[in-house]
Amino acid sequence: MADELVRRGFHVVAYDQRDAGESTHFPGRRRAHPLVALLRREAPAYTAEDLTDDAIAVLDALGWKRAHLFGHSMGGLIAQRIAIRHRTRVRTLISSSAVPSDVRGLSVLRYVRLGTVARFTRLRHPRTPERELALALDVTRLLAASGQGTNEGDVREFVRREAAHGVVSFRDDEAQSRQIGAKWHGGALGDIIAPTLVLHGEGDPLLRTTAARDIAAAIPGARLRTVPDVGHYLGRDTWATYASEVRAIANAATLPAQLSDAE
């Protein structure tokens, strides 16, 4: 999707969240399913505030005072929190396929389709290059909307790039547990002042569209756009639609076009 945003005049910067991709990975604790992290009372490896501050560190390194902020899935959750905690650094906020940032603990489960989560738990592939690809393909199919095409070539390229950069696993339950277990102590969605667009695929098999509706209702002046026939997976056929929406809100805000991708 970055190429689509570039074609619309954005300078795009994407970064890996901590405990993901090539960013710092933290020491493992006792193994648990990521959703179990919502119940833990022990001190987390880091806080949700730390995750928002990481994005600001990227902006500081670039010398950007503010940016248009796009985040998908967990990136959307973190993008909301950045817009709350660092309000003067966000030109516009685009939250895609995310849960509301100020919902705490097990309350988040009302937005989650637990059948899909159960299917995730049954994915078991040995960690070899061939099985990494098989796992990536299985995850992509689980996250796509019913009838939504998945491009195997794109998935193969993603896995190849990950392997080339030393990222050894498409799915790391321990890292996801630490990310989900990062507690938020900040403000509410109503504190956001940035012009906001909330996107959500109507065929999302992981998160219900009520998540997007509640986000949009909580943020003053936010606009909601649900996209037919799109799941949690944003395939190549969705990029133009999403990039056009980002371009439109940036134009409406009449601000210079720099965009930081927090996915």
N, C-alpha and C positions, 0 to 999 in steps of 0.2 A: 504494500500500500504506500510505502514511502515514495516510490516513483510517481504515483498518481498525485501525491501532494506536491512534489517538486514541480510537476507539470503545471500545477495551478499557482506557482509562484512562491511557494514556501521554502524556507531553509529548514530542513528537517534534521533533528537530532534524536536518535533513539538510544536508549541505554538499558542494560539489564538491571532489574531489581536485585538487591542483595539476596544471596542464597539462590540466584538463578543465573544461567548462562555463564559468562566469564567474570561476573562480579564475585566479590568475596563470599565464600561459603563458610558457615559457622559450625562449630563442633556439634556433633549429633548428641541428642539426649536419648532417653529410652524411646524405642520405636512405637509409634502410635499412628492411627489413621488421622489425616489432617482435621477432620471434623471433631475429633476428640480434643484437639487443641483449644476449642471453644470452651471446654469445661475445666481446663486445667487452672489451678490456683497458684502454681509455682511461678516464680519470676521468669518472664520470657527472656529469650536470647537478646531481644531488642524491642523497642516500642514502635507503634505506628507513627509516632512523631519522628522517629529516626528515619523511617522510610520516606516521609515527606521532605525531611531535611536533605536527604540524598539528592533529590531532584533539584533543590535550590543550589546545592554544591555544584551540580552540572551547569546550571545557569551562570553561577559565579565564575566557573572555569572558562566559560565561553565569553564572558563579559556582557551577557544579556541582562538588562534590568528586568525585563518582562517577556513573557512568551504566551502564545496560544498553546493550550495544553490539551492533548488528546490522550485518553487512556481507555483501554479495552479490558474487560474482565477485572482481575485484581488491579490492573493498571488504572481502570476507571474508578475503583474504590479509592486508590491512593490519590488520584488526580482530584477527586472531591475534597479530600483532606488537605491537599496542598492549597486549594483555593480557600479553605477555611483558615488554615494556619498562616499562610503567606499571601494574604489577599492582594497586596500591592504588586506581587510578582506575576500575576496571572492576567493576561489580556482577555482571553475567553477560555471557557471550560467546555470540553466535549467529553461527556462520560458515556461509554458504550458498554452495554451488556454487563452492568455491574449492580451490586446491591447498594442500598443506601449506606453512607459512611457512618452515620451515627446510630445504626442499629447494633445492639450489643448482644454477645453471648448467643444462646440458642434461639433468640428471636430471629436471627438471620435465616433459620431453617424454613420459615414460612415462604421464603422466596425460592427455595432450592427444590428441584425435582429429584426426590430421593431415589427414584427408580434408576435414574442415570448414574447417580453416585454409586449405587449398588453394582451397576454394571462395570464401573471403573474399578471397583475393588476386586473384580474377578479377572482383570487383565494381569496375566503372569507371563512374562517373556524373559528368557535368559538374556544376559547383557552381552550379546555379541553384535557386531555391526548389522548382520542380517536381521536379528530379532529386534534391534533398535528400530529398524525401518518398519518391521511388522507392527511394533507397538505404536509408532507414530501414525501409521495408517489406521490402526484400530481406534486410536484416540480421536483422530480427525473425523472418522465416520460416526463416532458417538456424539460428537459436538455439532455435526451438520444437521440442518433441518431435514425433515422427511422430504425426500425428492430433490434435495439440494445436491448438486454435483460436487465432487471432490476431485481435485487435480492431483493425481499420483505423482506427476512430474514435479510439482511444486513441493510436495512433501519430501520426495527423495532429495531435492536440492537443499531443503531445510536441514535434513538429517546429515547430509554431506558437509554442509557448512559447520554444523555443530561439532561433528567429529574432527574436522580440520582445525578447530580452535580448542580441542581438548575437552569439550563438553560431552561427558560419557553417558548420560542418561536422559532420555526424553521426559521421564517422570521420576521425581524424587520426593517420596512421601515425607521423609524427615524434613527436608527443606520447606515443603509446603506447610508442614505442621508448624514450623517456626514462623513462617510468614503469617499464617492465619492466627497464630497465637500472639502476635504482636498487638498489644492492647492500645486502644485509642482513649486518650484522656482529654481530647480537645473539644472544640465547640460543635455546634449543630449546623445542618445544611442551610438553615435560615440565615446564617452569618455570611454566606457567600454573596459577594457583590459583583463578580465577573458575569458578563453575559454568558448564558449557559444553554447548551443543547444536550438533550438526553436522547441517545440512540439505543434501540433494542430490536433484535430480530424477532419477528412474530413467531417464528418456528424454533426458538431457542429451546433445546431439550434439557438444558442445565438450569437456567434461571427463568422464572416466570416474568411475564411482562409487567406484573404488578410492581416489581422492583423499580422499573423505569418510571412507572406512573407515580410512585411514591416519592422518588427523587425529584421529579419535575414539580410535583405539588409542593414540596418543601422548600425549593429554592426560588426566591422572588424573581418573577419574570422569566423563568426557564421555559424553553420550548421542548416539547416531546415529539419525537419522530419514531414510530415503529415501522419496521421495514418488512414487507411480506416475503415469505419463502426464504428467509435468512435465519440461520441458527446461531449458535455461539461461535462457530467457526466462520471466520471471515475469509472466504475464498476469493480468488482473482475476480470472479464475476460480481463481487460486491464492492470492490475498491473504488470504482468510479463514482458510485452512488454516495459512498461515505465521504470521499474526498470532496465531492461537490457540496455536500452539507457543511463540511468544515470551512470550505472557501466562502460559502454564503454567510455564515455567522461571523467570520473574520471581516468580510466586507461590510456587514451591517454595523460592526463595532467601529469601523473607520479607523483602524489602527494598523501600523506597519506589520507586514506579514513575516513573523518568525514563529515557528511552531516547534515545541518540544514534545516528543512522543513518549508518554510514560507507560507503555504496555509492557 
